Amino acid sequence: MKNSRNRLSIGKQIATIMVVISVFGGISQENSTQNTPPTHQKYSVSMPLIILPQLATKSWNDRTHTQHFEFHIKRNLDQKNIVGLKFATWRLFQPMGITWWDGLLDKIETKSEFYPGHLREIGLGISYQRMIYKGLFATVEVLPQFKTYLDENKIKVGNGFKLYNSFHIGYHFDFGKKKQFFLQPQVHSQFWVFDTNTPAAFNQLDQKWRNYFLLEPNLYFGIKF
């Protein structure tokens, strides 16, 4: 019964994301006349909307709640080149390197790869985005992260460091009266290096899986000013 509820919760999150993409994507295509960032709007702030369904459908203390927050501030150097800062924090309940074709959702239901506690990661990094053609863009992000390991009683059992990197391909849609709002549906892949000081019980699970994750869909919402 509990596994069924987990699958239903995951299904609701995916459905919510798809509805948001469809509705806002349609609005963006209808209202956007120029998808490259205007030079008079040099700055923007944005966040991934994929975190919202989890905040709405799960208890904060749920075992599989990632407690994910992410915030970006960027500056347009010109109409093609954009640089930025990224702040992100999340909580992991199992290794990040379990990919879709490894049976990611099944692993969550069976709890077979759950950590003996949680891993909290937090970092401040940099990003570079290149507008390729009209709204099509590519982004590289580098995020140094400090790690805190907690056991099942929420007692700290270790600290570490990780360098988390991600690569993004997506499309930029402007909308609003002054084109000040935007959506960026995208797919990204990430890998991490210099993963240090992992406690033995956590490391035993990490070593079974990859140090990368491929083809994660996402949707960002932002405001330019």
JOJO-V667292 format. One line per field, one symbol per residue. psi: psi as a letter, one per 40 degrees, with the letter a starting at -180 (. if undefined). A space follows every 50 residues. Layout:
psi = ???
This chain:
psi = ddddddddddddddddddddddddddddddeheheihidegdiiiiihee edddddeiideidehefhihhihihhdaedhhiiihhiiihheihdehid eefddddddefdehifaihhhhihaiihhhhdhbehiiihhhghhhihhh aeefhheiiaiihhiihihahhhiiidefeiiighihiiiiiifhifhid ddddddeeiifihifhiihihihi.
